[in-house]
Amino acid sequence: MRISLGLSNRGIEISASPEDKLQPIRPSEDADQEHPRDNYVYAHLDNTDKVFYIGKGKNRRAWSNDRDGLWYRYVYKHLGGKYQVRILKGNLSAEEAVRTLRQHGSRNAEKTS
């Protein structure tokens, strides 16, 4: 079951949905995995292809190690420093990148790349 929390003018909202309604995260067919153009949305995956992070970026952001402490702790403690990068969608405007992140339920939608 997937649990979502949110704040609104009505207070705290909690919702739940069955996991079977969640769509697997797959890259679009035209996503350039080596040299993404403009803004793009990417995922970091462990060695079992489980997504542990989704973000947006430009240039080489998806491959950058300039991350917060929680990301470092997870990658180095649980993954031995090894992870995969998958470009989910590229050639986006900044607004399209934020919308795409929100579609995937990412909390990184408002952060800058």
C-alpha positions, -999 to +999 in steps of 0.1 A: +000+000+000+013+035-009+006+062+017+007+099+008+008+129+031+000+165+022-008+199+036-036+220+024-057+248+036-079+221+052-051+207+072-031+175+069-044+151+042-035+114+042-044+091+014-037+055+006-037+035-027-030-001-035+005-007-049-009-026-079-021+008-093+014+022-094+030+022-128+066+009-131+091+037-138+105+032-173+125+056-195+108+070-225+120+055-258+137+087-269+155+094-236+193+097-244+210+077-217+245+091-223+240+128-232+205+140-222+195+174-237+181+204-219+163+196-187+157+160-179+143+137-152+165+108-140+164+079-116+191+063-094+187+025-091+203-001-069+218-034-084+183-050-084+169-021-106+149-007-076+146+031-078+158+048-047+160+084-060+143+105-087+155+140-096+157+165-124+188+180-139+208+196-167+242+187-181+258+159-160+237+163-128+224+127-129+260+115-125+271+141-100+280+130-064+271+165-051+242+152-029+228+155+005+238+134+035+209+110+033+217+101-003+254+095+006+245+073+036+221+051+016+245+048-014+276+040+006+261+021+035+236+000+016+249-001-019+286+000-014+288+032-035+274+015-066+243+026-083+229+030-119+216+062-136+186+060-159+174+090-178+136+088-177+127+117-199+148+144-216+146+175-237+122+191-213+116+227-202+121+234-165+083+234-160+079+200-178+107+185-156+089+196-125+056+182-138+072+149-146+088+147-112+054+153-096+039+125-117+064+101-102+056+113-067+090+129-061+096+153-033+125+168-053+101+187-076+108+221-061+145+217-056+169+233-081+193+212-101 
